Amino acid sequence: MDAKRNPQLFELADLILAVGRHINAAKEADAESGTPLEGAVMRYIDRHPGTTVSSAAEATQMISSNVSRAVRGLEKKGLVRRDTDEHDARRVRLYPTPKAAENLQQLHATWTRLLDGTVTDADDIDTLIAALQNIETRLVTQSRSVARQA
């Protein structure tokens, strides 16, 4: 890594965390909130309905027992339901509930209000989204590569 990129990458990570703290704080007032662990698991289940605990654990880089604990908490809050896999009764599938959909809509409204006016050009927003999606994809790929080598 070259000397110029090293501090830039640190600054990027630091800013992502700082922005994330503001976004996370905003959700506390308007949407049902849980632990950061529950939030990461819920995000994955929302984006991958029908997933399994092991798939969610791998994708979120958490151990299965922690994901299972988060799922139990999300179930108690009425945000996740478990269904037996129709092809393999030993496997359980995870789905967001209607309450989770309502919560997600509230989160959508809250975060839209929060960020409204911070980036005003639609092309800039698309560029930022693409860049962050690329970063997330590469981080997941890197972590899987490291896990396979271990």
TORVEXKOL-729108 format. One line per 10 residues: number of its first residue (from 1); their letters; for each residue x, y, z of N, C-alpha, C, O, CB. Coordinates in nm, 3 decimals. Glycine has a CB too. Example, Ala and Ser with C-alpha at 12.3 -4.5 7.8 and 13.67 -1.06 7.14 Angstrom:
2
1	as	1.319,-0.569,0.780,1.230,-0.450,0.780,1.320,-0.330,0.780,1.424,-0.332,0.846,1.131,-0.447,0.905  1.285,-0.225,0.708,1.367,-0.106,0.714,1.290,0.003,0.787,1.341,0.114,0.804,1.408,-0.060,0.572
% end
This chain:
150
1	mdakrnpqlf	0.085,-0.117,0.000,0.000,0.000,0.000,0.090,0.124,0.000,0.189,0.129,0.074,-0.097,-0.001,0.123  0.056,0.221,-0.082,0.144,0.338,-0.088,0.118,0.435,0.027,0.012,0.431,0.090,0.127,0.410,-0.222  0.214,0.521,0.052,0.211,0.611,0.167,0.094,0.709,0.162,0.043,0.749,0.267,0.341,0.687,0.177  0.051,0.749,0.043,-0.060,0.845,0.033,-0.194,0.777,0.062,-0.281,0.836,0.127,-0.064,0.909,-0.108  -0.211,0.654,0.015,-0.340,0.585,0.033,-0.363,0.542,0.177,-0.478,0.536,0.221,-0.347,0.464,-0.057  -0.258,0.512,0.251,-0.274,0.465,0.387,-0.356,0.562,0.473,-0.455,0.520,0.532,-0.138,0.442,0.450  -0.318,0.690,0.482,-0.400,0.781,0.562,-0.537,0.808,0.499,-0.634,0.833,0.571,-0.326,0.913,0.581  -0.547,0.802,0.367,-0.676,0.821,0.301,-0.773,0.710,0.339,-0.890,0.735,0.368,-0.659,0.827,0.148  -0.725,0.587,0.338,-0.812,0.474,0.372,-0.854,0.478,0.518,-0.968,0.445,0.551,-0.741,0.342,0.342  -0.763,0.520,0.606,-0.799,0.537,0.746,-0.907,0.645,0.758,-1.006,0.625,0.830,-0.676,0.574,0.831
11	eladlilavg	-0.890,0.756,0.691,-0.988,0.866,0.697,-1.123,0.820,0.643,-1.227,0.855,0.700,-0.937,0.988,0.615  -1.123,0.742,0.535,-1.248,0.689,0.480,-1.320,0.603,0.583,-1.439,0.621,0.606,-1.219,0.608,0.352  -1.249,0.510,0.645,-1.310,0.424,0.746,-1.362,0.506,0.863,-1.473,0.482,0.912,-1.208,0.320,0.795  -1.284,0.602,0.908,-1.324,0.687,1.020,-1.452,0.765,0.987,-1.542,0.774,1.071,-1.211,0.784,1.057  -1.458,0.819,0.868,-1.577,0.895,0.827,-1.700,0.805,0.811,-1.811,0.844,0.847,-1.551,0.968,0.695  -1.680,0.684,0.758,-1.792,0.590,0.747,-1.848,0.559,0.885,-1.970,0.556,0.904,-1.747,0.459,0.676  -1.759,0.536,0.983,-1.804,0.510,1.120,-1.876,0.631,1.180,-1.978,0.615,1.247,-1.686,0.471,1.207  -1.824,0.751,1.156,-1.886,0.872,1.211,-2.025,0.893,1.152,-2.120,0.923,1.225,-1.797,0.995,1.183  -2.037,0.878,1.021,-2.168,0.892,0.956,-2.262,0.783,1.008,-2.379,0.809,1.035,-2.154,0.885,0.801  -2.210,0.662,1.021,-2.291,0.552,1.073,-2.345,0.579,1.212,-2.459,0.544,1.243,-2.209,0.425,1.075
21	rhinaakead	-2.264,0.642,1.297,-2.311,0.676,1.432,-2.428,0.774,1.425,-2.524,0.759,1.501,-2.197,0.736,1.516  -2.421,0.873,1.337,-2.531,0.969,1.323,-2.657,0.899,1.272,-2.767,0.923,1.321,-2.491,1.083,1.226  -2.640,0.813,1.175,-2.754,0.741,1.117,-2.814,0.648,1.222,-2.937,0.640,1.235,-2.711,0.661,0.992  -2.731,0.577,1.295,-2.780,0.487,1.398,-2.853,0.562,1.509,-2.956,0.516,1.558,-2.664,0.407,1.457  -2.801,0.676,1.548,-2.865,0.755,1.653,-3.002,0.803,1.608,-3.094,0.810,1.690,-2.777,0.875,1.691  -3.019,0.836,1.482,-3.146,0.886,1.431,-3.255,0.779,1.436,-3.371,0.811,1.457,-3.130,0.935,1.288  -3.218,0.653,1.418,-3.319,0.547,1.417,-3.376,0.521,1.555,-3.489,0.473,1.568,-3.260,0.419,1.362  -3.301,0.553,1.658,-3.344,0.525,1.794,-3.478,0.590,1.826,-3.560,0.533,1.899,-3.240,0.572,1.893  -3.501,0.708,1.772,-3.622,0.782,1.806,-3.745,0.733,1.731,-3.856,0.741,1.783,-3.601,0.928,1.779  -3.727,0.684,1.609,-3.842,0.660,1.523,-3.874,0.515,1.491,-3.989,0.485,1.458,-3.821,0.731,1.397
31	aesgtplega	-3.779,0.426,1.500,-3.804,0.287,1.464,-3.767,0.197,1.580,-3.683,0.233,1.663,-3.725,0.247,1.336  -3.830,0.080,1.586,-3.794,-0.014,1.690,-3.649,-0.054,1.671,-3.609,-0.099,1.563,-3.888,-0.138,1.689  -3.574,-0.037,1.774,-3.431,-0.059,1.764,-3.391,-0.177,1.851,-3.457,-0.210,1.949,-3.353,0.067,1.804  -3.283,-0.237,1.814,-3.228,-0.345,1.894,-3.079,-0.324,1.908,-3.028,-0.213,1.895,-3.258,-0.482,1.831  -3.011,-0.431,1.935,-2.866,-0.423,1.948,-2.805,-0.409,1.808,-2.871,-0.438,1.708,-2.809,-0.549,2.021  -2.679,-0.364,1.800,-2.613,-0.361,1.670,-2.609,-0.499,1.604,-2.622,-0.510,1.482,-2.470,-0.308,1.685  -2.593,-0.604,1.683,-2.594,-0.740,1.632,-2.730,-0.771,1.568,-2.736,-0.824,1.457,-2.564,-0.841,1.744  -2.838,-0.737,1.638,-2.971,-0.760,1.584,-2.993,-0.678,1.456,-3.056,-0.725,1.362,-3.078,-0.725,1.688  -2.941,-0.557,1.454,-2.955,-0.474,1.335,-2.887,-0.535,1.214,-2.943,-0.534,1.105,-2.898,-0.336,1.361  -2.767,-0.588,1.233,-2.694,-0.650,1.123,-2.766,-0.774,1.072,-2.775,-0.797,0.951,-2.551,-0.686,1.166
41	vmryidrhpg	-2.818,-0.853,1.165,-2.890,-0.975,1.127,-3.022,-0.939,1.058,-3.058,-1.000,0.957,-2.917,-1.064,1.251  -3.093,-0.841,1.111,-3.220,-0.800,1.051,-3.199,-0.746,0.911,-3.277,-0.774,0.821,-3.290,-0.694,1.138  -3.093,-0.669,0.892,-3.062,-0.616,0.759,-3.043,-0.731,0.661,-3.094,-0.727,0.548,-2.934,-0.528,0.763  -2.971,-0.833,0.703,-2.947,-0.947,0.614,-3.077,-1.022,0.585,-3.103,-1.058,0.470,-2.844,-1.041,0.676  -3.158,-1.045,0.687,-3.284,-1.117,0.666,-3.377,-1.036,0.575,-3.443,-1.093,0.488,-3.353,-1.146,0.802  -3.383,-0.904,0.595,-3.465,-0.820,0.508,-3.423,-0.833,0.362,-3.508,-0.838,0.272,-3.457,-0.674,0.552  -3.294,-0.837,0.339,-3.242,-0.842,0.202,-3.237,-0.984,0.146,-3.223,-1.003,0.025,-3.104,-0.782,0.198  -3.248,-1.085,0.233,-3.240,-1.225,0.191,-3.346,-1.308,0.263,-3.312,-1.397,0.341,-3.099,-1.284,0.218  -3.475,-1.279,0.239,-3.580,-1.356,0.308,-3.567,-1.505,0.275,-3.540,-1.543,0.161,-3.721,-1.304,0.267  -3.585,-1.587,0.378,-3.571,-1.731,0.359,-3.431,-1.781,0.386,-3.400,-1.898,0.363,-3.612,-1.768,0.220
51	ttvssaaeat	-3.345,-1.693,0.434,-3.208,-1.732,0.466,-3.206,-1.825,0.587,-3.307,-1.845,0.654,-3.121,-1.607,0.492  -3.090,-1.880,0.612,-3.070,-1.964,0.731,-2.979,-1.891,0.829,-2.914,-1.793,0.794,-3.010,-2.103,0.692  -2.975,-1.941,0.950,-2.886,-1.882,1.050,-2.741,-1.893,1.002,-2.665,-1.797,1.016,-2.903,-1.952,1.187  -2.703,-2.007,0.947,-2.563,-2.023,0.905,-2.528,-1.929,0.790,-2.418,-1.875,0.786,-2.536,-2.168,0.863  -2.620,-1.909,0.697,-2.594,-1.814,0.588,-2.583,-1.672,0.640,-2.496,-1.596,0.598,-2.704,-1.822,0.481  -2.672,-1.636,0.732,-2.667,-1.502,0.791,-2.537,-1.483,0.870,-2.477,-1.376,0.866,-2.789,-1.479,0.883  -2.494,-1.588,0.940,-2.369,-1.580,1.016,-2.251,-1.557,0.924,-2.166,-1.471,0.949,-2.348,-1.707,1.099  -2.246,-1.634,0.816,-2.135,-1.618,0.721,-2.135,-1.478,0.660,-2.031,-1.413,0.652,-2.143,-1.724,0.610  -2.251,-1.432,0.618,-2.260,-1.302,0.551,-2.229,-1.185,0.643,-2.174,-1.084,0.599,-2.397,-1.284,0.492  -2.263,-1.198,0.769,-2.240,-1.089,0.864,-2.110,-1.106,0.942,-2.076,-1.023,1.026,-2.357,-1.079,0.961
61	qmissnvsra	-2.038,-1.214,0.914,-1.911,-1.244,0.979,-1.926,-1.260,1.130,-1.844,-1.210,1.207,-1.809,-1.135,0.948  -2.031,-1.329,1.169,-2.055,-1.355,1.310,-2.063,-1.506,1.330,-2.087,-1.581,1.236,-2.186,-1.285,1.360  -2.042,-1.548,1.452,-2.056,-1.691,1.479,-2.205,-1.725,1.490,-2.286,-1.642,1.531,-1.979,-1.730,1.610  -2.237,-1.847,1.452,-2.378,-1.889,1.446,-2.452,-1.872,1.578,-2.569,-1.835,1.579,-2.386,-2.033,1.403  -2.384,-1.898,1.689,-2.453,-1.885,1.818,-2.494,-1.740,1.845,-2.599,-1.716,1.903,-2.363,-1.935,1.932  -2.411,-1.644,1.804,-2.448,-1.503,1.820,-2.565,-1.465,1.729,-2.654,-1.390,1.769,-2.328,-1.412,1.791  -2.563,-1.518,1.608,-2.674,-1.490,1.516,-2.801,-1.554,1.570,-2.908,-1.494,1.564,-2.643,-1.543,1.373  -2.791,-1.675,1.621,-2.909,-1.740,1.681,-2.966,-1.658,1.795,-3.088,-1.644,1.808,-2.873,-1.881,1.730  -2.878,-1.603,1.879,-2.924,-1.518,1.989,-2.994,-1.394,1.936,-3.097,-1.353,1.988,-2.804,-1.478,2.079  -2.937,-1.334,1.831,-2.999,-1.216,1.771,-3.136,-1.251,1.712,-3.231,-1.175,1.727,-2.908,-1.156,1.662
71	vrglekkglv	-3.144,-1.366,1.646,-3.272,-1.409,1.588,-3.376,-1.428,1.697,-3.492,-1.390,1.680,-3.254,-1.540,1.506  -3.337,-1.487,1.809,-3.431,-1.504,1.920,-3.482,-1.368,1.969,-3.601,-1.351,1.996,-3.366,-1.581,2.037  -3.391,-1.271,1.980,-3.433,-1.137,2.021,-3.526,-1.073,1.920,-3.623,-1.007,1.957,-3.312,-1.049,2.041  -3.497,-1.092,1.792,-3.581,-1.036,1.686,-3.718,-1.105,1.684,-3.819,-1.041,1.656,-3.513,-1.050,1.549  -3.720,-1.233,1.713,-3.848,-1.305,1.722,-3.932,-1.250,1.838,-4.052,-1.228,1.822,-3.823,-1.457,1.741  -3.868,-1.229,1.953,-3.941,-1.176,2.069,-4.001,-1.038,2.039,-4.106,-1.003,2.092,-3.849,-1.167,2.191  -3.933,-0.962,1.955,-3.982,-0.829,1.917,-4.087,-0.837,1.805,-4.147,-0.737,1.767,-3.865,-0.740,1.872  -4.107,-0.957,1.753,-4.205,-0.976,1.646,-4.155,-0.934,1.509,-4.236,-0.905,1.421,-4.328,-0.900,1.679  -4.023,-0.930,1.490,-3.966,-0.883,1.364,-3.923,-0.996,1.270,-3.906,-0.973,1.150,-3.849,-0.795,1.392  -3.906,-1.116,1.324,-3.860,-1.230,1.244,-3.946,-1.351,1.279,-3.985,-1.371,1.394,-3.708,-1.260,1.270
81	rrdtdehdar	-3.973,-1.430,1.177,-4.039,-1.559,1.200,-3.953,-1.670,1.140,-3.882,-1.650,1.042,-4.183,-1.561,1.139  -3.962,-1.787,1.203,-3.891,-1.906,1.155,-3.992,-1.998,1.089,-4.099,-2.023,1.144,-3.814,-1.978,1.272  -3.958,-2.049,0.972,-4.040,-2.150,0.904,-3.951,-2.269,0.872,-3.834,-2.253,0.837,-4.106,-2.093,0.774  -4.007,-2.387,0.883,-3.935,-2.508,0.845,-3.922,-2.511,0.693,-4.018,-2.483,0.621,-4.008,-2.636,0.898  -3.805,-2.546,0.646,-3.780,-2.557,0.502,-3.870,-2.665,0.445,-3.876,-2.776,0.498,-3.630,-2.590,0.473  -3.940,-2.633,0.337,-4.035,-2.730,0.280,-3.966,-2.851,0.217,-4.029,-2.955,0.199,-4.121,-2.661,0.176  -3.838,-2.838,0.183,-3.765,-2.949,0.120,-3.677,-3.026,0.218,-3.636,-3.138,0.189,-3.679,-2.896,0.008  -3.649,-2.967,0.335,-3.562,-3.031,0.434,-3.609,-2.987,0.572,-3.577,-2.877,0.616,-3.411,-2.995,0.410  -3.683,-3.073,0.639,-3.743,-3.038,0.768,-3.639,-3.008,0.876,-3.674,-2.954,0.982,-3.832,-3.149,0.814  -3.513,-3.043,0.852,-3.408,-3.013,0.950,-3.363,-2.868,0.942,-3.300,-2.818,1.035,-3.288,-3.105,0.930
91	rvrlyptpka	-3.394,-2.802,0.833,-3.347,-2.665,0.809,-3.460,-2.565,0.840,-3.577,-2.588,0.808,-3.299,-2.648,0.662  -3.422,-2.455,0.902,-3.516,-2.348,0.935,-3.483,-2.226,0.850,-3.367,-2.188,0.835,-3.512,-2.313,1.087  -3.586,-2.166,0.796,-3.572,-2.045,0.715,-3.621,-1.926,0.795,-3.715,-1.937,0.873,-3.650,-2.057,0.581  -3.555,-1.812,0.775,-3.587,-1.689,0.849,-3.652,-1.588,0.756,-3.605,-1.565,0.645,-3.460,-1.630,0.914  -3.760,-1.527,0.803,-3.834,-1.429,0.723,-3.868,-1.307,0.806,-3.897,-1.318,0.925,-3.963,-1.492,0.666  -3.865,-1.189,0.743,-3.913,-1.070,0.814,-4.066,-1.077,0.825,-4.133,-1.130,0.736,-3.868,-0.939,0.740  -4.119,-1.024,0.932,-4.263,-1.023,0.954,-4.323,-0.893,0.899,-4.250,-0.803,0.860,-4.295,-1.038,1.106  -4.456,-0.884,0.896,-4.519,-0.756,0.859,-4.475,-0.641,0.951,-4.460,-0.528,0.907,-4.672,-0.770,0.862  -4.456,-0.672,1.079,-4.407,-0.569,1.172,-4.268,-0.521,1.130,-4.238,-0.402,1.140,-4.402,-0.623,1.317  -4.184,-0.613,1.083,-4.051,-0.575,1.035,-4.063,-0.485,0.913,-3.986,-0.389,0.898,-3.967,-0.701,1.001
101	aenlqqlhat	-4.158,-0.514,0.825,-4.179,-0.430,0.706,-4.222,-0.290,0.747,-4.176,-0.192,0.689,-4.285,-0.493,0.613  -4.310,-0.280,0.845,-4.351,-0.148,0.896,-4.232,-0.074,0.957,-4.214,0.045,0.934,-4.464,-0.162,1.002  -4.153,-0.146,1.034,-4.035,-0.088,1.096,-3.937,-0.038,0.989,-3.879,0.069,1.003,-3.966,-0.192,1.187  -3.920,-0.117,0.884,-3.831,-0.079,0.774,-3.882,0.046,0.703,-3.803,0.133,0.666,-3.817,-0.195,0.674  -4.014,0.056,0.685,-4.071,0.178,0.624,-4.044,0.300,0.712,-4.012,0.407,0.661,-4.223,0.161,0.603  -4.058,0.283,0.843,-4.030,0.393,0.935,-3.883,0.432,0.929,-3.849,0.551,0.930,-4.069,0.354,1.079  -3.796,0.333,0.923,-3.653,0.357,0.911,-3.621,0.430,0.781,-3.539,0.522,0.779,-3.575,0.224,0.919  -3.687,0.388,0.674,-3.670,0.453,0.543,-3.704,0.601,0.554,-3.628,0.686,0.509,-3.759,0.384,0.435  -3.817,0.632,0.615,-3.860,0.772,0.629,-3.763,0.850,0.718,-3.728,0.964,0.687,-4.003,0.779,0.689  -3.720,0.789,0.827,-3.629,0.856,0.921,-3.496,0.888,0.854,-3.447,1.001,0.862,-3.606,0.770,1.045
111	wtrlldgtvt	-3.438,0.788,0.788,-3.307,0.809,0.727,-3.315,0.902,0.606,-3.221,0.975,0.578,-3.247,0.676,0.685  -3.427,0.898,0.535,-3.444,0.990,0.422,-3.448,1.134,0.473,-3.383,1.222,0.417,-3.574,0.957,0.343  -3.526,1.156,0.580,-3.532,1.290,0.641,-3.394,1.334,0.689,-3.353,1.449,0.668,-3.632,1.292,0.759  -3.322,1.243,0.754,-3.191,1.275,0.809,-3.093,1.318,0.700,-3.022,1.417,0.716,-3.135,1.154,0.883  -3.092,1.245,0.591,-2.992,1.271,0.486,-3.039,1.373,0.382,-2.960,1.419,0.300,-2.957,1.143,0.417  -3.168,1.408,0.386,-3.220,1.505,0.289,-3.141,1.636,0.298,-3.130,1.696,0.405,-3.371,1.531,0.314  -3.088,1.677,0.187,-3.011,1.801,0.182,-2.862,1.784,0.205,-2.785,1.877,0.183,-3.065,1.896,0.281  -2.820,1.666,0.251,-2.676,1.647,0.274,-2.603,1.622,0.143,-2.488,1.665,0.127,-2.652,1.531,0.370  -2.667,1.554,0.051,-2.615,1.533,-0.084,-2.733,1.566,-0.176,-2.835,1.497,-0.173,-2.558,1.383,-0.107  -2.719,1.669,-0.256,-2.835,1.718,-0.331,-2.839,1.672,-0.476,-2.945,1.675,-0.537,-2.837,1.867,-0.327
121	daddidtlia	-2.728,1.631,-0.531,-2.724,1.588,-0.670,-2.750,1.438,-0.680,-2.679,1.358,-0.619,-2.588,1.624,-0.735  -2.852,1.400,-0.756,-2.889,1.259,-0.769,-2.773,1.175,-0.823,-2.755,1.060,-0.782,-3.011,1.244,-0.860  -2.694,1.230,-0.915,-2.580,1.157,-0.968,-2.475,1.134,-0.859,-2.412,1.028,-0.855,-2.517,1.232,-1.087  -2.455,1.232,-0.772,-2.362,1.214,-0.661,-2.410,1.104,-0.566,-2.331,1.025,-0.517,-2.345,1.346,-0.584  -2.542,1.101,-0.542,-2.598,0.996,-0.456,-2.573,0.859,-0.518,-2.530,0.767,-0.450,-2.750,1.019,-0.433  -2.600,0.847,-0.648,-2.576,0.720,-0.717,-2.428,0.679,-0.709,-2.396,0.562,-0.691,-2.621,0.730,-0.863  -2.340,0.777,-0.724,-2.196,0.750,-0.717,-2.158,0.701,-0.578,-2.081,0.605,-0.564,-2.116,0.876,-0.753  -2.210,0.766,-0.474,-2.180,0.724,-0.336,-2.235,0.585,-0.308,-2.167,0.502,-0.247,-2.240,0.825,-0.236  -2.357,0.559,-0.353,-2.416,0.426,-0.332,-2.331,0.320,-0.400,-2.300,0.217,-0.340,-2.561,0.421,-0.386  -2.293,0.345,-0.524,-2.212,0.248,-0.598,-2.077,0.225,-0.529,-2.030,0.112,-0.520,-2.189,0.296,-0.743
131	alqnietrlv	-2.016,0.333,-0.482,-1.886,0.319,-0.416,-1.899,0.237,-0.287,-1.817,0.150,-0.260,-1.827,0.458,-0.385  -2.001,0.266,-0.207,-2.019,0.192,-0.081,-2.058,0.047,-0.106,-2.013,-0.042,-0.034,-2.124,0.260,0.006  -2.140,0.021,-0.208,-2.172,-0.117,-0.243,-2.046,-0.192,-0.286,-2.026,-0.308,-0.251,-2.278,-0.122,-0.355  -1.961,-0.125,-0.362,-1.836,-0.185,-0.407,-1.746,-0.216,-0.287,-1.686,-0.324,-0.280,-1.763,-0.091,-0.505  -1.737,-0.124,-0.194,-1.656,-0.147,-0.074,-1.711,-0.266,0.003,-1.634,-0.354,0.044,-1.655,-0.020,0.017  -1.843,-0.271,0.024,-1.902,-0.382,0.099,-1.875,-0.516,0.029,-1.836,-0.613,0.093,-2.054,-0.362,0.115  -1.895,-0.519,-0.102,-1.872,-0.642,-0.179,-1.728,-0.688,-0.167,-1.702,-0.807,-0.147,-1.908,-0.621,-0.326  -1.635,-0.596,-0.179,-1.493,-0.633,-0.170,-1.454,-0.679,-0.030,-1.374,-0.771,-0.015,-1.406,-0.514,-0.211  -1.511,-0.615,0.073,-1.482,-0.658,0.209,-1.534,-0.799,0.234,-1.467,-0.880,0.299,-1.543,-0.560,0.309  -1.653,-0.829,0.184,-1.709,-0.964,0.199,-1.621,-1.065,0.126,-1.591,-1.172,0.180,-1.855,-0.970,0.145
141	tqsrsvarqa	-1.579,-1.032,0.005,-1.492,-1.120,-0.072,-1.360,-1.144,0.001,-1.312,-1.257,0.009,-1.466,-1.062,-0.212  -1.301,-1.036,0.054,-1.175,-1.049,0.128,-1.193,-1.139,0.249,-1.110,-1.227,0.274,-1.124,-0.911,0.172  -1.300,-1.119,0.325,-1.320,-1.198,0.447,-1.342,-1.344,0.414,-1.294,-1.431,0.487,-1.439,-1.144,0.529  -1.412,-1.374,0.306,-1.431,-1.513,0.266,-1.301,-1.576,0.223,-1.276,-1.693,0.252,-1.532,-1.522,0.154  -1.219,-1.499,0.154,-1.089,-1.548,0.110,-1.000,-1.581,0.229,-0.933,-1.684,0.231,-1.020,-1.445,0.019  -1.000,-1.493,0.328,-0.920,-1.515,0.449,-0.973,-1.638,0.524,-0.894,-1.718,0.575,-0.923,-1.390,0.541  -1.105,-1.652,0.531,-1.165,-1.766,0.603,-1.129,-1.898,0.534,-1.104,-1.997,0.602,-1.318,-1.750,0.610  -1.126,-1.899,0.401,-1.090,-2.022,0.329,-0.944,-2.058,0.351,-0.909,-2.176,0.353,-1.118,-2.006,0.178  -0.858,-1.957,0.367,-0.715,-1.982,0.386,-0.684,-2.029,0.527,-0.580,-2.091,0.551,-0.636,-1.857,0.354  -0.773,-2.000,0.620,-0.747,-2.035,0.761,-0.765,-2.180,0.791,-0.746,-2.223,0.905,-0.837,-1.956,0.851
% end
